[in-house]
Amino acid sequence: MVKLLILGGTSASLDIVKTAKALGFYTVVTDMDNDGPAKKIADETLQISTTDLDFLEKYVKANSIDGVFCGPSEFNLKNVINLCHKAGIRCYATPEQWEICSNKETFKNYCKSNGVPTAAEYHIEDFSNDETEKSIDYPLIVKPVDGCSSKGITICYSKSDVLKAYEYALFWSTSKRVVIEKYIDNGGSIFSFRYLMRDGEYYPYLMFDTYIADPINKKYLISAFTYFPSNLADTFYRDIDKPVRKMFKNMGLKNGTAFIQAIPYKGKIYCHEMGFRLSGGMIFKITEPMMGINDMKMMVRYAGGGEMITDEELTNLSNVKSGKVMAQLMIPLDCGTIAKIEGLDEILSWDNVTDFLQYYHENDTVKNSYMGTLMQHFGRFTLQADNKKEMIDLVNNIEQTLKITDKQGRDLHSMKFNTNRIK
């Protein structure tokens, strides 16, 4: 039996454990907590930090562990990659590849050298000279090169904004490096595309549009709604696919799954961030019903020593069910303590609601420090419909039915998604 060590016992690893067990693997989950959602269903648990690579290396070798993996946590993925490297276990990424893909500055340099379009970039030194500063095209976006979960990101409209945002981004950057680039104001939409990789061959299989929660004030740059299929597929294949494949080859990527986020603007697509990992949005919950593709299953199988993609799965990549649309609706909350949740059970009984991942429950508190990060989300609905109109009606019904209030009766879900944005 294949033995898989999973780093992290939180809800981020829950589907990893479920998938591994469905494949017949023996699962061991470790972190410093006594308990956790993933630990509750694992075959075995350890109370060892995911950063204690020396101990975990000895454990892996002493207990004939076949593979190591985790959920979409970038913190634990780095530990997975380094542990596999130390213990001589196969991993889809090397430490060097992980650094390239997870570092926004390094990734952008690879984009430039391979002809992948990106937004104009600036450096903090540009703001120390008044003459140079006059030529800067605001607004700008300032972010840590190695940040995740939307932490440390600010939209800036002046030099003083940039100087404050730079210090804020530094706080969230482990490497103490910051990216400053032109913010393309397109109404708060993001174009994302995904590839599967098998032995150095790259297969684009999913393109979708994401809308941020706060397009007007631009204070909360977290996702609010993701819609598939995107209407930018033709532009992607014409302008982006070929140089991205070249870039992947030069990065030395062989197996795994990757996504790139980009900003569409005036008929062009500008790439700005890459993830060489599973999506935090559990995108397989969209692709499996649409085309029979489950990248989580593939990655877990590969971690356990199996093949990354089967021939049958490659065939399914072009087998999208005609006319179907799918989406994920996120529920961003205001800060406060949840006293009452109403309407959720009714919503979950609807046929077109295929999945719901809940992060907060009654009596949980959304802290002020969570605002503008993924920790602001109450939960994530996965939805399906026969057409766009049906999807719009479904989203509107959810927003009207779900009530999340504090003890004073204040609505904590004030940032409801406006479906006019996708019409």
C-alpha positions as CSV (number, residue, x, y, z in Angstrom):
1,M,0.0,0.0,0.0
2,V,1.2,3.5,-0.9
3,K,2.0,5.6,2.2
4,L,1.5,9.4,1.8
5,L,2.7,11.9,4.4
6,I,0.5,15.1,4.3
7,L,1.8,18.3,5.7
8,G,-0.9,20.3,7.5
9,G,-4.1,19.1,9.2
10,T,-6.4,22.1,8.5
11,S,-9.3,22.2,6.0
12,A,-6.8,23.1,3.3
13,S,-5.6,19.4,3.4
14,L,-9.0,17.8,3.9
15,D,-9.7,17.1,0.2
16,I,-6.1,15.8,-0.2
17,V,-6.7,13.2,2.5
18,K,-10.1,12.3,0.9
19,T,-8.5,11.9,-2.5
20,A,-5.5,9.9,-1.2
21,K,-7.8,7.5,0.6
22,A,-10.0,7.1,-2.5
23,L,-6.9,6.1,-4.3
24,G,-6.2,3.4,-1.7
25,F,-3.3,5.3,0.0
26,Y,-2.4,5.1,3.7
27,T,-2.5,8.7,4.9
28,V,-0.4,10.3,7.7
29,V,-1.1,13.9,8.6
30,T,1.2,16.1,10.6
31,D,1.3,19.6,12.1
32,M,1.6,21.0,15.6
33,D,-2.1,21.0,16.4
34,N,-3.7,18.2,18.4
35,D,-6.7,18.1,16.0
36,G,-7.9,19.4,12.7
37,P,-10.3,18.5,9.9
38,A,-7.8,16.6,7.9
39,K,-6.4,14.8,10.9
40,K,-9.9,13.5,11.9
41,I,-10.1,11.4,8.7
42,A,-6.5,10.4,8.3
43,D,-5.2,6.8,9.0
44,E,-2.5,8.2,11.3
45,T,-1.5,11.5,12.7
46,L,1.7,13.2,14.1
47,Q,2.1,16.3,16.2
48,I,5.2,17.5,14.5
49,S,5.7,20.9,12.9
50,T,5.7,20.9,9.1
51,T,8.9,22.9,9.3
52,D,10.9,20.3,11.2
53,L,12.3,18.8,8.1
54,D,15.2,16.9,9.9
55,F,12.7,14.9,12.0
56,L,10.3,14.4,9.1
57,E,13.1,13.2,6.9
58,K,14.0,10.5,9.5
59,Y,10.3,9.6,9.9
60,V,9.9,9.2,6.1
61,K,12.9,6.9,5.8
62,A,12.1,4.9,9.0
63,N,8.4,4.3,8.0
64,S,8.8,3.7,4.2
65,I,6.8,6.7,3.2
66,D,6.3,6.7,-0.6
67,G,5.4,10.4,-1.0
68,V,4.8,13.7,0.6
69,F,2.2,16.3,-0.3
70,C,-0.1,19.0,1.1
71,G,-3.0,21.3,0.1
72,P,-2.6,24.6,-1.7
73,S,-0.8,26.3,1.2
74,E,2.3,27.9,-0.3
75,F,4.0,27.7,3.1
76,N,3.6,23.9,3.4
77,L,4.3,23.3,-0.3
78,K,7.7,24.8,0.1
79,N,8.2,22.4,3.1
80,V,7.0,19.5,0.9
81,I,9.4,20.3,-1.9
82,N,12.4,20.8,0.5
83,L,11.5,17.6,2.4
84,C,11.3,15.5,-0.8
85,H,14.6,16.9,-1.9
86,K,16.2,16.0,1.4
87,A,14.7,12.6,1.6
88,G,15.3,11.7,-2.0
89,I,11.5,11.3,-2.8
90,R,10.1,12.2,-6.2
91,C,8.4,15.6,-6.3
92,Y,6.8,17.5,-9.1
93,A,8.9,20.6,-8.4
94,T,12.5,21.3,-7.4
95,P,13.3,24.0,-4.8
96,E,14.8,26.1,-7.6
97,Q,11.6,25.9,-9.8
98,W,9.5,26.7,-6.8
99,E,11.5,29.9,-6.2
100,I,11.0,30.9,-9.8
101,C,7.3,30.4,-9.8
102,S,6.4,31.7,-6.4
103,N,8.5,34.9,-6.6
104,K,6.6,37.6,-8.5
105,E,9.8,39.4,-9.5
106,T,11.6,36.3,-10.8
107,F,8.5,35.2,-12.6
108,K,8.1,38.6,-14.3
109,N,11.7,38.4,-15.5
110,Y,11.0,35.0,-17.1
111,C,7.9,36.5,-18.7
112,K,10.0,39.3,-20.2
113,S,12.8,37.0,-21.5
114,N,10.3,34.7,-23.2
115,G,8.0,37.3,-24.8
116,V,5.1,36.9,-22.3
117,P,3.4,40.3,-22.0
118,T,3.4,42.0,-18.6
119,A,2.5,45.4,-17.2
120,A,5.0,48.3,-16.9
121,E,7.3,48.0,-13.9
122,Y,8.8,50.6,-11.6
123,H,11.4,50.6,-8.8
124,I,11.3,52.3,-5.4
125,E,14.3,54.5,-6.5
126,D,12.0,56.0,-9.2
127,F,10.2,57.8,-6.4
128,S,13.2,59.5,-4.9
129,N,13.6,61.8,-7.9
130,D,10.9,64.4,-8.6
131,E,11.6,64.6,-12.3
132,T,11.5,60.8,-12.6
133,E,8.3,60.6,-10.6
134,K,6.5,63.0,-12.9
135,S,6.7,60.4,-15.7
136,I,5.1,57.6,-13.7
137,D,1.7,56.5,-14.9
138,Y,-0.6,56.1,-11.9
139,P,-2.4,54.1,-10.5
140,L,0.2,51.6,-9.5
141,I,-0.1,48.3,-7.6
142,V,2.5,47.5,-4.9
143,K,2.9,44.0,-3.6
144,P,5.4,41.6,-2.0
145,V,7.3,39.5,-4.4
146,D,6.6,36.3,-2.3
147,G,3.2,37.2,-0.9
148,C,0.2,34.9,-0.9
149,S,-3.5,35.1,0.0
150,S,-3.7,38.7,-1.3
151,K,-1.7,40.0,1.7
152,G,0.4,43.1,1.5
153,I,-1.2,44.5,-1.7
154,T,-2.1,48.2,-2.2
155,I,-3.4,50.3,-5.1
156,C,-1.6,53.7,-5.2
157,Y,-2.4,57.0,-6.8
158,S,0.5,59.2,-5.6
159,K,4.1,59.1,-4.4
160,S,3.0,59.2,-0.8
161,D,0.7,56.2,-1.4
162,V,3.6,54.2,-2.9
163,L,6.0,55.0,0.0
164,K,3.4,53.8,2.5
165,A,2.4,50.8,0.4
166,Y,6.1,49.8,0.0
167,E,6.6,49.5,3.8
168,Y,3.4,47.6,4.1
169,A,4.4,45.1,1.3
170,L,7.9,44.8,2.9
171,F,6.2,43.7,6.2
172,W,4.5,40.8,4.3
173,S,7.5,39.8,2.3
174,T,9.8,37.1,3.7
175,S,12.6,38.1,1.3
176,K,12.0,41.8,1.9
177,R,11.5,42.5,-1.8
178,V,8.6,44.4,-3.4
179,V,7.1,44.7,-6.9
180,I,5.8,48.0,-8.1
181,E,3.9,48.0,-11.4
182,K,1.2,49.7,-13.4
183,Y,-2.2,48.9,-12.1
184,I,-4.4,48.3,-15.1
185,D,-7.9,49.4,-14.2
186,N,-10.3,47.3,-16.2
187,G,-13.2,47.3,-13.8
188,G,-11.8,44.6,-11.5
189,S,-11.6,41.5,-13.7
190,I,-8.8,39.0,-13.9
191,F,-8.2,36.4,-16.6
192,S,-6.7,33.1,-15.5
193,F,-5.5,30.1,-17.4
194,R,-4.3,26.6,-16.3
195,Y,-2.0,24.0,-17.8
196,L,-1.4,20.4,-17.0
197,M,2.1,19.0,-17.5
198,R,3.3,15.5,-18.4
199,D,6.9,14.7,-19.0
200,G,7.7,18.2,-20.4
201,E,4.6,18.5,-22.5
202,Y,2.1,21.3,-21.6
203,Y,-1.6,21.1,-22.0
204,P,-3.8,24.2,-21.6
205,Y,-7.2,23.1,-20.3
206,L,-9.1,25.8,-18.5
207,M,-9.6,29.6,-19.0
208,F,-11.8,31.6,-16.7
209,D,-12.7,35.1,-15.6
210,T,-12.5,36.3,-12.0
211,Y,-14.0,39.4,-10.6
212,I,-12.6,41.1,-7.5
213,A,-14.8,42.0,-4.6
214,D,-14.1,45.8,-4.5
215,P,-13.7,47.2,-8.0
216,I,-14.6,50.8,-7.0
217,N,-12.6,51.5,-3.9
218,K,-10.0,48.8,-4.8
219,K,-9.4,48.2,-1.1
220,Y,-10.3,44.5,-1.1
221,L,-8.6,42.9,-4.0
222,I,-9.8,39.4,-3.2
223,S,-11.9,37.3,-5.6
224,A,-15.7,37.5,-5.4
225,F,-16.8,35.5,-8.5
226,T,-15.2,33.2,-11.0
227,Y,-16.9,32.3,-14.2
228,F,-16.2,29.5,-16.8
229,P,-15.9,29.5,-19.7
230,S,-14.0,32.8,-20.4
231,N,-14.6,34.8,-23.6
232,L,-10.9,35.4,-24.0
233,A,-9.9,31.9,-25.2
234,D,-9.2,33.1,-28.8
235,T,-7.0,35.9,-27.5
236,F,-5.1,33.5,-25.2
237,Y,-4.3,31.0,-28.0
238,R,-3.3,33.8,-30.4
239,D,-1.0,35.8,-28.1
240,I,-0.2,33.9,-24.9
241,D,0.0,30.1,-25.3
242,K,3.1,29.8,-27.4
243,P,5.4,32.1,-25.4
244,V,4.1,30.6,-22.1
245,R,5.0,27.1,-23.3
246,K,8.5,28.4,-24.2
247,M,8.8,29.9,-20.7
248,F,7.8,26.7,-19.0
249,K,10.4,24.8,-21.0
250,N,13.1,27.3,-20.0
251,M,12.0,27.0,-16.3
252,G,12.6,23.2,-16.6
253,L,9.0,22.3,-15.6
254,K,8.1,18.7,-16.4
255,N,5.1,17.5,-14.4
256,G,2.3,19.1,-12.3
257,T,-0.3,21.8,-12.7
258,A,0.2,25.5,-13.1
259,F,-1.9,28.6,-13.4
260,I,-1.2,32.1,-14.5
261,Q,-3.3,35.2,-13.6
262,A,-3.4,38.0,-16.0
263,I,-5.2,41.4,-16.6
264,P,-7.2,41.8,-19.8
265,Y,-7.2,45.3,-21.2
266,K,-8.2,46.7,-24.6
267,G,-7.8,43.4,-26.4
268,K,-4.5,42.5,-24.7
269,I,-3.6,40.1,-21.9
270,Y,-0.9,41.1,-19.4
271,C,0.4,38.3,-17.1
272,H,1.4,39.1,-13.6
273,E,1.5,36.1,-11.3
274,M,2.0,32.3,-11.5
275,G,1.1,29.4,-9.2
276,F,2.9,26.1,-9.7
277,R,0.5,24.3,-7.5
278,L,-3.1,23.4,-6.9
279,S,-5.6,26.2,-6.7
280,G,-6.9,27.4,-3.3
281,G,-10.3,27.6,-5.1
282,M,-10.3,23.8,-5.6
283,I,-10.8,24.2,-9.3
284,F,-11.2,20.5,-9.8
285,K,-14.7,21.0,-8.5
286,I,-15.4,22.8,-11.7
287,T,-13.3,20.7,-14.2
288,E,-14.4,17.3,-13.0
289,P,-18.1,17.7,-13.8
290,M,-17.2,19.7,-16.9
291,M,-14.6,17.5,-18.5
292,G,-13.7,14.6,-16.1
293,I,-10.4,16.3,-15.1
294,N,-9.3,16.4,-11.5
295,D,-5.9,17.9,-11.0
296,M,-5.9,17.2,-7.3
297,K,-6.3,13.5,-8.0
298,M,-3.5,13.7,-10.6
299,M,-1.1,15.5,-8.2
300,V,-1.8,13.2,-5.3
301,R,-1.4,10.1,-7.5
302,Y,1.9,11.5,-8.8
303,A,3.1,12.2,-5.3
304,G,2.4,8.6,-4.4
305,G,4.5,7.3,-7.3
306,G,1.9,7.0,-10.0
307,E,1.6,8.7,-13.4
308,M,0.8,12.4,-13.6
309,I,-1.8,12.2,-16.4
310,T,-3.3,9.1,-18.0
311,D,-4.0,8.9,-21.7
312,E,-7.7,8.8,-21.0
313,E,-7.4,12.0,-19.0
314,L,-5.6,13.7,-21.9
315,T,-8.5,12.8,-24.1
316,N,-11.0,14.3,-21.6
317,L,-9.2,17.7,-21.9
318,S,-11.2,18.6,-25.0
319,N,-14.4,16.9,-23.8
320,V,-16.1,20.0,-22.3
321,K,-19.8,19.5,-22.0
322,S,-21.3,21.8,-24.6
323,G,-23.3,24.8,-23.4
324,K,-22.7,24.2,-19.7
325,V,-21.4,27.1,-17.5
326,M,-19.9,26.8,-14.1
327,A,-18.8,29.3,-11.5
328,Q,-17.6,29.9,-7.9
329,L,-19.2,32.5,-5.8
330,M,-17.2,33.7,-2.8
331,I,-18.8,35.4,0.2
332,P,-16.5,38.2,1.6
333,L,-17.5,39.4,5.0
334,D,-17.0,42.7,7.0
335,C,-15.1,42.4,10.2
336,G,-17.1,41.3,13.2
337,T,-18.3,38.2,15.1
338,I,-20.9,36.0,13.4
339,A,-24.0,35.6,15.6
340,K,-26.4,34.1,13.1
341,I,-26.3,32.4,9.7
342,E,-29.6,32.1,7.9
343,G,-30.6,30.6,4.5
344,L,-27.5,28.4,4.0
345,D,-29.3,25.0,4.4
346,E,-31.9,26.1,1.9
347,I,-29.2,27.2,-0.6
348,L,-27.3,23.9,-0.2
349,S,-30.5,22.0,-1.2
350,W,-30.7,23.6,-4.6
351,D,-29.7,21.3,-7.5
352,N,-27.4,23.9,-9.2
353,V,-25.3,24.3,-6.0
354,T,-22.8,21.5,-6.4
355,D,-20.4,22.2,-3.5
356,F,-19.8,24.6,-0.6
357,L,-16.6,25.1,1.4
358,Q,-17.3,26.9,4.7
359,Y,-14.6,28.7,6.6
360,Y,-16.5,30.4,9.4
361,H,-19.4,29.4,11.6
362,E,-21.6,31.1,14.3
363,N,-19.5,32.7,17.1
364,D,-16.4,32.9,14.8
365,T,-14.8,36.3,14.4
366,V,-13.5,37.9,11.2
367,K,-10.7,40.1,12.4
368,N,-9.9,43.5,11.0
369,S,-6.5,42.3,10.0
370,Y,-8.1,39.7,7.7
371,M,-9.7,42.4,5.5
372,G,-8.3,42.4,2.0
373,T,-7.0,38.8,2.4
374,L,-8.6,35.4,1.6
375,M,-9.3,35.0,5.3
376,Q,-12.1,37.6,4.7
377,H,-14.2,34.9,2.9
378,F,-17.0,33.2,4.7
379,G,-17.2,30.4,2.2
380,R,-17.1,29.4,-1.5
381,F,-20.0,28.0,-3.5
382,T,-19.5,26.0,-6.7
383,L,-22.3,26.4,-9.1
384,Q,-23.5,25.0,-12.4
385,A,-26.1,26.2,-14.9
386,D,-27.2,25.6,-18.5
387,N,-26.5,29.2,-19.6
388,K,-25.3,32.6,-18.4
389,K,-28.9,33.9,-17.6
390,E,-29.6,30.9,-15.4
391,M,-26.2,31.4,-13.6
392,I,-27.0,35.1,-13.0
393,D,-30.4,34.2,-11.5
394,L,-28.8,31.6,-9.3
395,V,-26.2,34.0,-7.9
396,N,-28.8,36.7,-7.3
397,N,-31.0,34.1,-5.4
398,I,-28.0,33.1,-3.2
399,E,-27.2,36.7,-2.4
400,Q,-30.8,37.4,-1.4
401,T,-31.3,34.2,0.6
402,L,-28.0,34.1,2.6
403,K,-28.0,36.3,5.8
404,I,-25.0,36.6,8.0
405,T,-25.4,39.0,10.9
406,D,-23.7,40.0,14.2
407,K,-25.3,40.4,17.6
408,Q,-26.6,43.8,16.7
409,G,-28.3,42.5,13.6
410,R,-25.7,44.1,11.3
411,D,-25.3,42.5,7.9
412,L,-21.7,41.2,7.7
413,H,-22.0,40.5,4.0
414,S,-22.3,44.0,2.6
415,M,-20.1,43.3,-0.5
416,K,-22.6,41.3,-2.4
417,F,-21.6,40.4,-6.0
418,N,-23.3,42.6,-8.6
419,T,-24.1,40.3,-11.5
420,N,-24.4,43.2,-13.9
421,R,-20.6,42.9,-14.0
422,I,-20.8,39.7,-16.1
423,K,-23.7,40.7,-18.3
